[in-house]
């Protein structure tokens, strides 16, 4: 009995202790967290832009907060809570739905949230209320902190951006010597209007403005729009070195704010400068011995004989294992060479002397470009005698006469033109030679001799020199006419040299020169078929006949339709097109609005010089609003000249013709069969009636 009383007493004490603890837990003061929220001030934001909410969240109590999230509310002009937060929204959905699982007591952290501003936001100040919502230790949801911020929205800090969108020429491919119109179209890329525009054109040293003034004015360009065409009349200056001009644009925006912009334009003109192309070559060479037979100093003079500046000039020397630069590279870089400018280059060279070699050859390759980044190259071979290099010749009694160098008046020769071939005839021996005859041989093509490619002008194919002193070089020029029907390739022309030594002994040397010949490349749009009018929603065909009218095969031939309209089969790749070959292109256009459909048929190809050539043919078709059923005009039932002539695709033509013939004979057969059945039935019924009548009688 005493044990039971003692047990009950212990249970009563434990019960009171538990109730006391529950009462302590339930005290909200001991479990409620206290959160503070600070927001950094926000500068003016632009409609369509974004800004960051930089929040500092602090738990200034000892009690932790759980499941804390941020709520954003928009207050209207009366201070009431709006139903939505427009024009503001969370950029990232995870920020809107972010929940901080726990914030310990006395903990502080920062929270950066990107907010997007709608493009249709008004130019005014907006009020945003930010609420931190969390739970205490009992996970009861309460609003722990609230703050209100002002977000200024406007265009005050925005500077509108205007630029040149397009330059259109009249005529499209102008003759630069004569005045032509250049229409400049501007684009306002900002979201605010600009007005009172002033445009001032400066042709620099390249173009002359022939108008009374080089200034033009525009009233306004709305936001996101393009301007009307601003026309200037210009022509190429005699001092023109490039296609560049400068334009200064001044405009006003947002009241009295103004901005000035300078822009350099590279006018899209296809013609090169009025002067000829640059032509860089080696004018002369000089050898100064340092250690005969081993080392020497090579001096070269490089000259630009063209009438235009050469840029990025690179000279490469290749003497094989016999002649080589001792220090540095065999590549020499010259930044620029003006027309007529010479540049001296000095190289320290080494050599491997050969006892049985009287002439040492070194190949040179000069690459360069003009002001329009068109690339050129000049290849030459320099011949230096063993005597010049201080090498003893083992064969003293046999003189040698060679073509030490040759040059052409132009790097590439167009068939049908005349080229000057300069031959440098050098006596490499230590004795003079007499009665020298130099002849251009007959060209061999595919193993057969062909002598009609190059024809000397006002002379024969041979010339004579009475004597050439020892180590002396004589230069002789020959004018050659290139046959207009010659194929575009590099021709090897043999050179025969006959001469006599001091004892009257005759000797012969054979050499060659290479002459590259090019031909005219021309792809022509022979015919363009399209209707004068069409109807909205009804497709019509654009048929272009093309032909290779040049004298070389063309590669990568392609025809395409360009324009802002729905189209099918808009591009066709023909590939290679041989000389005199022709083909046609068919594309389909389906107008989607009334008015005019304007576009271009664009032909492109690679010529024999691997240059990309583009030809553009514009067209315009009037589009009507609709067409009645049964009418067969315009694009509704278009029949091209090609279809009327029976020039459909082979497979379709054969299928349609065969089906038509079979169908026609089958219908005739059915009609004859039906007629036979009807005649037979009438005769049968008549005969039966006669039999019945006889029986009745």
FIPAKOL-421162 format. One line per 2 residues: number of its first residue (from 1); their letters; for each residue z, x, y of C-alpha. Coordinates in steps of 0.25 Angstrom, whole numbers, plus 2048, in hexadecimal, padded with zeros to 3 digits. Each point is the difference from the previous one (the first is absolute). Last residue first. Layout:
N
NUM = A = Z/X/Y ~ ...
REM end
This chain:
697
697 = XX = 5DF/730/7CA ~ 80F/804/800
695 = XX = 7FD/80C/7F8 ~ 7F5/805/809
693 = XX = 809/7FF/80C ~ 80B/808/7F9
691 = XX = 7F6/80B/7FD ~ 7FA/800/80E
689 = XX = 80F/801/806 ~ 802/80C/7F7
687 = XX = 7F4/807/805 ~ 803/7FE/80E
685 = XX = 80F/806/7FE ~ 7FA/80C/7F9
683 = XX = 7F6/803/80B ~ 80B/7FE/80B
681 = XX = 809/80A/7F8 ~ 7F6/80A/7FE
679 = XX = 7FC/800/80F ~ 80F/801/804
677 = XX = 803/80C/7F6 ~ 7F4/807/805
675 = XX = 804/7FF/80E ~ 80E/805/7FD
673 = XX = 7FA/80C/7F9 ~ 7F7/803/80B
671 = XX = 80B/800/80B ~ 80A/808/7F7
669 = XX = 7F5/80B/7FE ~ 7FD/800/80F
667 = XX = 80F/802/803 ~ 801/80B/7F6
665 = XX = 7F4/807/806 ~ 807/800/80E
663 = XX = 80D/804/7FB ~ 7FB/80C/7F9
661 = XX = 7F8/805/80C ~ 80B/7FE/809
659 = XX = 80A/807/7F7 ~ 7F7/80C/7FF
657 = XX = 7FD/801/80F ~ 80F/7FF/803
655 = XX = 804/80B/7F6 ~ 7F5/809/804
653 = XX = 803/7FF/80E ~ 80F/802/7FE
651 = XX = 7FF/80C/7F8 ~ 7F5/807/809
649 = XX = 808/7FD/80D ~ 7F8/7F7/80A
647 = XX = 7F3/805/806 ~ 7F8/7F4/7FE
645 = XX = 7FA/800/80E ~ 807/7F4/804
643 = XX = 80D/807/7FB ~ 7FD/80C/809
641 = XX = 7FD/7F8/80C ~ 80D/7FA/7FF
639 = XX = 803/7F2/7FC ~ 80D/7FA/807
637 = XX = 804/7F3/7FB ~ 80D/7FD/809
635 = XX = 7FE/80D/808 ~ 7F6/7FB/809
633 = XX = 7F8/7F3/7FD ~ 800/7F8/7F3
631 = XX = 806/7F3/804 ~ 803/7F7/7F4
629 = XX = 80F/7FD/805 ~ 802/802/80E
627 = XX = 803/80E/806 ~ 80D/805/808
625 = XX = 805/807/80D ~ 7F4/809/802
623 = XX = 801/810/7FF ~ 7F6/808/808
621 = XX = 7FD/80D/7F9 ~ 802/80E/807
619 = XX = 7FB/80E/7FB ~ 804/80F/802
617 = XX = 7F9/80B/7F9 ~ 809/80C/7FE
615 = XX = 7FB/80E/7FA ~ 80A/80A/7FB
613 = XX = 7FD/80E/7FC ~ 80A/809/7F8
611 = XX = 7FC/80F/800 ~ 7FD/807/7F3
609 = XX = 7F5/808/806 ~ 7F6/7F8/7F7
607 = XX = 805/7F3/806 ~ 80C/7F8/7FB
605 = XX = 7FE/7F1/802 ~ 805/7F4/808
603 = XX = 7F9/7F2/804 ~ 809/7F6/807
601 = XX = 7FB/7F2/802 ~ 808/7FB/80C
599 = XX = 807/7F3/804 ~ 7FF/7F4/809
597 = XX = 802/7F2/7FB ~ 7FF/7F6/80C
595 = XX = 806/7F3/803 ~ 807/7F7/7F6
593 = XX = 80A/805/7F6 ~ 802/804/7F2
591 = XX = 7F2/806/7FD ~ 7FD/804/7F2
589 = XX = 7F8/80E/800 ~ 7F9/805/7F3
587 = XX = 7FB/80E/7FE ~ 7F2/804/7FA
585 = XX = 7FC/80F/801 ~ 7F2/805/7FD
583 = XX = 7F9/80C/7FB ~ 7F6/80B/804
581 = XX = 7FC/80D/7FB ~ 7F7/809/808
579 = XX = 808/80D/7FD ~ 80B/7FD/7F6
577 = XX = 80C/7F8/802 ~ 80D/804/7FA
575 = XX = 80C/7F7/7FF ~ 7FC/7F1/803
573 = XX = 80E/7FB/804 ~ 801/7F2/804
571 = XX = 80A/7FA/80A ~ 802/7F2/805
569 = XX = 7FE/7F9/7F2 ~ 807/7F4/806
567 = XX = 804/7FD/80F ~ 80A/7F9/808
565 = XX = 7FF/803/80F ~ 804/80B/809
563 = XX = 7F5/80A/7FF ~ 7FA/80B/7F7
561 = XX = 7F6/7FE/7F5 ~ 7FD/80D/7F8
559 = XX = 7F5/809/7FB ~ 803/80D/7F8
557 = XX = 7F7/80C/7FD ~ 80A/80B/7FA
555 = XX = 7F4/80A/800 ~ 7F3/801/806
553 = XX = 7F3/807/7FB ~ 7F8/807/80A
551 = XX = 7F3/7FE/808 ~ 805/7F4/808
549 = XX = 7FC/7F1/7FF ~ 80A/7FD/7F6
547 = XX = 7FF/7F0/800 ~ 809/7F5/803
545 = XX = 7FE/7F1/7FF ~ 80C/7F7/805
543 = XX = 803/7F2/7FB ~ 80B/7F8/807
541 = XX = 802/7F3/7F8 ~ 806/7F3/804
539 = XX = 80D/7F9/7FC ~ 803/7F2/805
537 = XX = 80E/7FE/805 ~ 7FC/7FE/80F
535 = XX = 7F1/7FF/801 ~ 7F5/80B/802
533 = XX = 7F6/803/80B ~ 7F5/80A/802
531 = XX = 800/804/7F1 ~ 801/80E/7FB
529 = XX = 7F6/80B/7FB ~ 801/80E/805
527 = XX = 7F3/809/7FD ~ 7FD/80F/7FF
525 = XX = 80E/806/803 ~ 7FD/80E/800
523 = XX = 806/80C/7F9 ~ 7FB/80D/806
521 = XX = 803/80F/7FC ~ 7F6/80A/806
519 = XX = 7FE/80C/7F8 ~ 808/80E/7FF
517 = XX = 7FB/80E/7FD ~ 809/80C/7FD
515 = XX = 7F9/80D/801 ~ 804/80B/7F7
513 = XX = 7FA/80E/801 ~ 7FC/809/7F5
511 = XX = 7FD/80F/7FD ~ 7F6/809/7F9
509 = XX = 7FE/80E/803 ~ 7F3/808/7FE
507 = XX = 7FD/80F/802 ~ 7F4/808/803
505 = XX = 800/80F/801 ~ 7FA/806/80D
503 = XX = 809/80C/800 ~ 809/7FB/80B
501 = XX = 802/7F3/7F8 ~ 7F7/7F4/800
499 = XX = 803/7F1/801 ~ 7FE/7F3/7F9
497 = XX = 80B/7F5/802 ~ 7FE/7F2/7F9
495 = XX = 809/7F5/804 ~ 802/7F4/7F6
493 = XX = 804/7F2/807 ~ 80B/7F9/7F8
491 = XX = 800/7F1/805 ~ 80D/7F9/803
489 = XX = 7FE/7F1/7FD ~ 7FB/7F3/807
487 = XX = 7F2/7FE/7FA ~ 7F4/804/809
485 = XX = 7F7/7F5/805 ~ 801/804/80F
483 = XX = 7FC/80F/7FC ~ 808/80A/808
481 = XX = 7F9/808/80A ~ 805/80E/801
479 = XX = 801/809/80C ~ 802/80F/7FC
477 = XX = 809/809/807 ~ 801/80F/7FE
475 = XX = 80C/809/801 ~ 7FF/80F/7FD
473 = XX = 80C/808/7FA ~ 801/80F/800
471 = XX = 808/808/7F6 ~ 7F4/80A/800
469 = XX = 7F5/7FC/80A ~ 7F7/7F4/7FD
467 = XX = 7F1/802/801 ~ 7F3/7F9/803
465 = XX = 806/7F2/7FD ~ 7F7/7F5/7FB
463 = XX = 801/7F1/7FF ~ 7FD/7F6/7F4
461 = XX = 800/7F1/7FF ~ 7F5/7FF/80A
459 = XX = 801/7FD/80F ~ 7FF/7F4/80A
457 = XX = 80B/7F8/7F8 ~ 803/804/7F2
455 = XX = 800/7F5/7F6 ~ 80D/7FD/7F8
453 = XX = 800/7F5/7F5 ~ 7F1/801/7FC
451 = XX = 800/80C/7F6 ~ 805/7FA/7F3
449 = XX = 800/809/7F4 ~ 805/7FA/7F3
447 = XX = 80D/803/7F9 ~ 807/7F4/805
445 = XX = 7FC/803/80E ~ 7FB/80E/803
443 = XX = 7FE/804/80F ~ 7F5/809/803
441 = XX = 803/80E/806 ~ 804/803/80E
439 = XX = 7FA/80E/803 ~ 805/80D/807
437 = XX = 7F7/80C/801 ~ 805/80D/804
435 = XX = 7F6/80B/803 ~ 80B/80B/802
433 = XX = 80E/804/7FB ~ 80A/809/807
431 = XX = 80A/808/7F8 ~ 80F/7FF/7FE
429 = XX = 7FE/7F3/7F8 ~ 805/7F2/803
427 = XX = 7F3/7FC/808 ~ 804/7F2/805
425 = XX = 7F7/7F3/802 ~ 808/7F6/807
423 = XX = 7F8/7F3/7FF ~ 801/7F5/80A
421 = XX = 7FB/7F2/7FB ~ 7FD/7F7/80B
419 = XX = 7FF/7F1/7FC ~ 7F5/7F5/803
417 = XX = 802/7F2/7FD ~ 7FA/7F6/7F6
415 = XX = 80C/801/7F6 ~ 80D/802/807
413 = XX = 805/80F/7FF ~ 80F/802/7FE
411 = XX = 808/80C/807 ~ 7F6/800/80C
409 = XX = 7F8/80D/805 ~ 802/806/7F3
407 = XX = 805/80D/7FD ~ 7FD/80C/7F6
405 = XX = 808/80D/7FD ~ 7FE/80D/7F9
403 = XX = 7F2/7FD/7FB ~ 7FE/80D/7F9
401 = XX = 7F8/80D/801 ~ 804/80B/7F6
399 = XX = 7FC/80E/801 ~ 7FF/808/7F3
397 = XX = 802/80F/801 ~ 80F/800/803
395 = XX = 804/7F9/7F3 ~ 80F/804/7FF
393 = XX = 804/7FB/80D ~ 80C/806/806
391 = XX = 80A/7F6/805 ~ 804/801/80F
389 = XX = 801/7F1/802 ~ 7F3/800/809
387 = XX = 7F9/809/7F5 ~ 804/7F5/7F6
385 = XX = 7F9/7F6/808 ~ 807/7F3/805
383 = XX = 7F9/7F3/7FD ~ 806/7F3/805
381 = XX = 7FD/7F3/7FA ~ 801/7F3/808
379 = XX = 805/7F2/7FE ~ 802/7F6/80C
377 = XX = 808/7F3/7FF ~ 801/7F3/807
375 = XX = 80A/7F5/801 ~ 800/7F4/80A
373 = XX = 80E/7FF/806 ~ 7FB/7F9/80C
371 = XX = 801/80C/809 ~ 7F9/809/7F6
369 = XX = 804/806/7F3 ~ 801/80E/7FA
367 = XX = 7FD/808/7F3 ~ 7FB/80E/7FF
365 = XX = 7FD/806/7F3 ~ 7FD/80F/7FE
363 = XX = 7FB/807/7F4 ~ 802/80F/800
361 = XX = 7F5/80A/7FA ~ 801/80E/7FE
359 = XX = 7F2/808/800 ~ 7FD/80D/7F9
357 = XX = 807/7FE/7F3 ~ 7FF/80B/7F5
355 = XX = 80D/808/803 ~ 808/7F3/802
353 = XX = 80B/801/80B ~ 80C/7F6/7FF
351 = XX = 803/7FC/80E ~ 80B/7FE/80A
349 = XX = 7FF/7F8/80D ~ 808/7FF/80D
347 = XX = 7FB/7F5/807 ~ 7FC/7FE/80F
345 = XX = 7FB/7F2/805 ~ 7F8/7FF/80E
343 = XX = 7FE/7F2/805 ~ 7F4/7FB/808
341 = XX = 7FE/7F4/808 ~ 7F3/7F9/802
339 = XX = 805/7F2/7FF ~ 80F/801/7FF
337 = XX = 807/806/7F3 ~ 80D/7FA/7FC
335 = XX = 80C/803/7F7 ~ 7FB/80C/7F9
333 = XX = 805/802/7F2 ~ 7FD/80C/7F7
331 = XX = 800/7FF/7F1 ~ 7FF/80D/7F8
329 = XX = 810/801/800 ~ 809/80A/805
327 = XX = 7FF/80F/7FF ~ 7F5/809/7F8
325 = XX = 7F5/7F5/802 ~ 7F6/802/7F4
323 = XX = 7F3/806/7FD ~ 7FC/804/7F2
321 = XX = 808/7F6/7F8 ~ 7F9/7F4/805
319 = XX = 7FC/801/80F ~ 804/7F2/804
317 = XX = 803/7FE/80E ~ 804/7F2/805
315 = XX = 7FF/7FC/80F ~ 807/7F3/805
313 = XX = 7FD/7F9/80D ~ 80A/7F4/803
311 = XX = 7F7/7FC/80C ~ 7F2/803/804
309 = XX = 7FC/7FC/80F ~ 7F2/7FB/802
307 = XX = 7F3/806/804 ~ 7FF/808/7F4
305 = XX = 7FF/80F/7FF ~ 80F/802/7FD
303 = XX = 802/80F/7FE ~ 808/808/7F6
301 = XX = 800/80F/802 ~ 804/808/7F4
299 = XX = 807/80E/800 ~ 803/806/7F2
297 = XX = 80A/80C/800 ~ 7FE/809/7F4
295 = XX = 807/805/7F3 ~ 7FC/807/7F3
293 = XX = 7F2/806/800 ~ 802/807/80D
291 = XX = 80F/7FF/805 ~ 801/7F9/80D
289 = XX = 7F1/7FD/802 ~ 7FC/7F6/80C
287 = XX = 7F7/7F5/7FC ~ 7FA/7F6/809
285 = XX = 7FB/7F2/7FE ~ 7F7/7F7/809
283 = XX = 7FE/7F1/804 ~ 807/7F9/7F5
281 = XX = 7FE/7F1/801 ~ 805/7F4/806
279 = XX = 7F7/7F4/803 ~ 806/7F5/809
277 = XX = 7F8/7F3/800 ~ 7F6/7FC/80B
275 = XX = 804/7FB/80D ~ 801/7F1/804
273 = XX = 80D/7FE/7F8 ~ 7FF/7F8/7F3
271 = XX = 7FB/7F2/7FF ~ 808/7F6/7F8
269 = XX = 809/7FC/80B ~ 80E/7FA/7FD
267 = XX = 806/804/80D ~ 80D/809/7FF
265 = XX = 809/7F9/809 ~ 80C/807/807
263 = XX = 80B/7F6/805 ~ 809/800/80C
261 = XX = 80A/7F5/802 ~ 806/7FA/80D
259 = XX = 80C/7F6/800 ~ 805/7F6/80A
257 = XX = 80B/7F6/801 ~ 7FF/7F6/80C
255 = XX = 801/7F4/7F8 ~ 802/802/7F1
253 = XX = 7F3/808/7FF ~ 7F6/808/808
251 = XX = 7F4/809/7FD ~ 7FA/80E/801
249 = XX = 7F6/805/7F6 ~ 7FA/80E/802
247 = XX = 7F4/804/7F8 ~ 7FB/80D/7FB
245 = XX = 7F3/804/7FA ~ 7FC/808/7F3
243 = XX = 7F3/801/7FA ~ 7FF/80F/800
241 = XX = 7FA/80C/807 ~ 7F8/7F9/80B
239 = XX = 7FC/809/80B ~ 7F3/7F9/802
237 = XX = 807/7F3/802 ~ 7FE/7F4/7F6
235 = XX = 7FE/7F3/807 ~ 80A/7F5/804
233 = XX = 800/7F1/804 ~ 80E/7FA/7FF
231 = XX = 804/7F2/7FA ~ 80D/7FA/7FE
229 = XX = 7FF/7F7/7F4 ~ 80A/7F4/800
227 = XX = 80E/804/7FC ~ 807/7FF/7F2
225 = XX = 80C/7F8/7FD ~ 80E/802/7FA
223 = XX = 807/7FC/80D ~ 7F6/7FB/80B
221 = XX = 7F7/809/807 ~ 7FF/7FE/80F
219 = XX = 7F7/801/80D ~ 7F8/80C/7FC
217 = XX = 7FA/80A/80A ~ 7F6/80B/7FF
215 = XX = 7FF/80E/806 ~ 7F5/80B/7FF
213 = XX = 7F9/7FB/80C ~ 7F2/7FE/804
211 = XX = 7FB/801/7F2 ~ 7F9/80D/7FB
209 = XX = 80D/805/7F9 ~ 7FC/80E/7FB
207 = XX = 804/805/7F2 ~ 804/80D/7FA
205 = XX = 807/809/80A ~ 80B/7F5/802
203 = XX = 7FB/7F2/7FF ~ 80C/7FA/807
201 = XX = 802/7F1/7FF ~ 80A/7F9/809
199 = XX = 805/7F2/7FA ~ 80A/7F8/809
197 = XX = 807/7F4/7FA ~ 806/7F5/808
195 = XX = 807/7F9/7F4 ~ 808/803/7F3
193 = XX = 806/7F5/7F7 ~ 80B/802/7F7
191 = XX = 801/802/7F1 ~ 7F9/80E/7FF
189 = XX = 7F3/805/7FA ~ 7F8/7FC/80D
187 = XX = 7F2/805/7FB ~ 7F5/805/809
185 = XX = 7F1/7FF/7FF ~ 7F7/80B/806
183 = XX = 7F1/7FD/802 ~ 7F7/80C/802
181 = XX = 7F2/7FD/806 ~ 7F5/80B/800
179 = XX = 7FA/809/80A ~ 7F5/809/7FA
177 = XX = 801/80E/7FA ~ 80A/7FB/7F6
175 = XX = 7F6/7F7/7F9 ~ 809/7F4/7FB
173 = XX = 802/7FC/7F2 ~ 806/7F2/802
171 = XX = 7F8/7FD/80D ~ 80A/7FD/806
169 = XX = 80C/807/7FB ~ 80D/7FA/7FB
167 = XX = 80E/807/801 ~ 80C/7FA/7F9
165 = XX = 80F/7FE/7FF ~ 804/808/80D
163 = XX = 80F/7FF/801 ~ 80B/7F8/806
161 = XX = 80F/801/7FD ~ 809/7F7/807
159 = XX = 80E/806/804 ~ 80C/7F9/7FB
157 = XX = 80D/802/806 ~ 801/7F3/808
155 = XX = 7F9/7F7/7F5 ~ 80C/7F8/7FD
153 = XX = 80C/7FC/7F7 ~ 80F/803/804
151 = XX = 809/7FE/7F4 ~ 80E/7FC/805
149 = XX = 80C/802/7F6 ~ 80B/7F6/7FB
147 = XX = 80C/804/7F7 ~ 807/7FA/7F4
145 = XX = 80A/806/7F7 ~ 808/7FB/7F3
143 = XX = 7FA/7F3/7FD ~ 807/7FB/7F4
141 = XX = 7FD/7FF/7F1 ~ 80C/800/7F6
139 = XX = 7FE/80B/7F6 ~ 810/800/7FE
137 = XX = 800/80E/804 ~ 7F8/7FC/80D
135 = XX = 7F1/7FC/801 ~ 7F5/804/80A
133 = XX = 7F7/7FA/80B ~ 7FC/809/80B
131 = XX = 7FA/7F8/80B ~ 7F5/804/80A
129 = XX = 7FC/7F7/80B ~ 7F2/803/806
127 = XX = 7FD/7FD/80F ~ 7F2/801/805
125 = XX = 7FB/806/80D ~ 7F2/7FC/805
123 = XX = 7F1/803/7FE ~ 7FE/7F6/7F5
121 = XX = 7FD/804/7F1 ~ 7F3/7FC/7FB
119 = XX = 7FE/80E/7F9 ~ 80D/7FE/7F8
117 = XX = 80B/80A/801 ~ 804/807/7F3
115 = XX = 80E/805/7FE ~ 804/80D/7F9
113 = XX = 80F/801/7FC ~ 808/80C/802
111 = XX = 80E/7FF/7FA ~ 80B/80A/804
109 = XX = 80E/802/7F9 ~ 80F/800/802
107 = XX = 80B/7FE/7F6 ~ 80F/7FE/805
105 = XX = 802/7F7/7F3 ~ 7F5/800/7F6
103 = XX = 7F3/7F9/802 ~ 7FB/7FA/7F3
101 = XX = 7F3/7FA/7FA ~ 7F7/801/80C
99 = XX = 7F6/7F5/7FE ~ 7F1/802/805
97 = XX = 7F8/7F3/800 ~ 7FA/802/80D
95 = XX = 7FF/80F/7FF ~ 7FA/7FE/7F2
93 = XX = 7F5/7F7/806 ~ 7FB/80C/809
91 = XX = 7FB/7FD/80E ~ 80B/7F6/803
89 = XX = 7FB/7F5/80A ~ 7FF/7FE/80F
87 = XX = 7F7/7F6/807 ~ 806/7F7/7FA
85 = XX = 80E/800/7FB ~ 800/7F2/7FB
83 = XX = 808/7F3/802 ~ 805/805/80E
81 = XX = 80E/801/803 ~ 804/7FB/80E
79 = XX = 802/809/80C ~ 7F8/7F7/809
77 = XX = 7F4/80A/801 ~ 7FF/800/7F1
75 = XX = 809/809/7F7 ~ 7FA/806/7F4
73 = XX = 809/803/7F3 ~ 801/80D/7F7
71 = XX = 809/800/7F4 ~ 805/80D/7FB
69 = XX = 807/802/7F2 ~ 80E/804/7FB
67 = XX = 802/7FE/7F1 ~ 80F/805/801
65 = XX = 809/805/80B ~ 80C/809/7FD
63 = XX = 80D/7FF/806 ~ 806/80C/809
61 = XX = 7FA/7FA/80C ~ 7F6/805/80A
59 = XX = 7F4/7FE/7F7 ~ 7F5/806/809
57 = XX = 7F1/7FC/800 ~ 7F7/808/80A
55 = XX = 7F2/7F9/801 ~ 7F3/806/805
53 = XX = 7F6/7F4/800 ~ 7F3/807/800
51 = XX = 7F3/7FB/808 ~ 7F2/7FB/7FC
49 = XX = 7F3/7FD/806 ~ 7F7/7F4/801
47 = XX = 806/7FC/80E ~ 805/80D/806
45 = XX = 80F/804/801 ~ 808/803/80C
43 = XX = 80C/808/7FD ~ 80B/7FC/7F6
41 = XX = 80F/803/802 ~ 807/806/7F4
39 = XX = 808/7F5/7F8 ~ 80F/801/7FD
37 = XX = 806/7F7/7F5 ~ 80F/800/7FD
35 = XX = 806/7FC/7F3 ~ 80F/7FB/7FD
33 = XX = 803/7FE/7F1 ~ 80A/7F5/7FC
31 = XX = 809/803/7F4 ~ 80E/802/806
29 = XX = 7FE/7F6/80B ~ 7FB/7F6/7F6
27 = XX = 80E/7FF/7F8 ~ 7FC/7FB/7F3
25 = XX = 803/80D/7F9 ~ 80F/800/805
23 = XX = 802/7F2/7FB ~ 7FA/804/7F2
21 = XX = 80A/80C/800 ~ 80C/7F7/803
19 = XX = 7FB/7F6/7F5 ~ 7FF/80B/7F6
17 = XX = 80E/805/803 ~ 806/7F2/7FF
15 = XX = 7FA/7FF/7F2 ~ 805/80D/7FB
13 = XX = 80E/7FD/804 ~ 800/7F2/7F9
11 = XX = 7FA/807/7F4 ~ 80C/80A/7FF
9 = XX = 80A/7F5/802 ~ 7FA/7F8/7F4
7 = XX = 801/80C/7F7 ~ 80E/802/803
5 = XX = 804/7F1/7FD ~ 7F8/802/7F3
3 = XX = 808/80C/7FC ~ 80D/7F9/804
1 = X = 7FD/7F5/7F6
REM end
